Amino acid sequence: MAGLITDPNMTDPDGFYEDLVSAHRGLSDAESAALNSRLVLLLANHVGDSSVLAAALEAAVNTGSATGR
């Protein structure tokens, strides 16, 4: 499998975002976190390649905070 794709690659990013927000509507913080966890695990399983998943995790950590961790 190729490396991590970080350039825009979604056919309908706005539609996905709307669906994601809708899926969280009405959930408690704990339920929302659990939904996010299930989604991450489902998508990670779909990707399947451990090197791509490691690159995604590293990218998320390094862009997810003001300090860059």
N, C-alpha and C positions, 0 to 999 in steps of 0.2 A: 504494500500500500504506500501511496505517496505520503509526504510529510503533512503537517498541520496546515490547513487552508485558513489563512487569516484575511484574505481579500473577500469582499462581498460575494456570497455564493448562494444566497437564498432567492427563490423566484418571487416570493411575496413576504418580505420581512415585516411590513406593516400589518399584514393579515395575521402572521404568526404572533406578533406582539399583542394584537387585539385578542387573539385566542388565549394567550398566556395570561393576560390581565383578567380576562373573563373567567378563566379557570380558578383564579385566586379570589375572585369576588365572594365576599361573605365568609371567608375562612378566617379563623383565628391566626395569630402569628405562628403558633406551633403547627397548625394544620397546613399553613402556607409553606413553612420550612420543610415539612414532611413531603408535601407535593413536589417541591423543588428537588429534594433528595431522590425521590422516585424517578423524576424526569431525568436527572443527571445519570442515574444508574441505568435506566433504559437506553439513553443515548450512548453511554459508554459501551454498553453491551453491543449496540448496533455498530459502533466504530470498530471495536474489537482489537485493534492494533495497539499494543501496550506502549510503543514508542510515540505514537500519535497522541495517546491519552496523556502520557507524561509531558509532552510538549504543550498540550492544552492546559494541563494543570499548572505548569510553570508560567505560561502566558497569563493565566487568570490571576495567579498570585502576584505577578509583577505589574499587572495593570489594575489591580483591584483596590489599591490604597494610595493615598497621597505620598506615602514614603517609598512606594515601590518595593517595600519589604526587603 
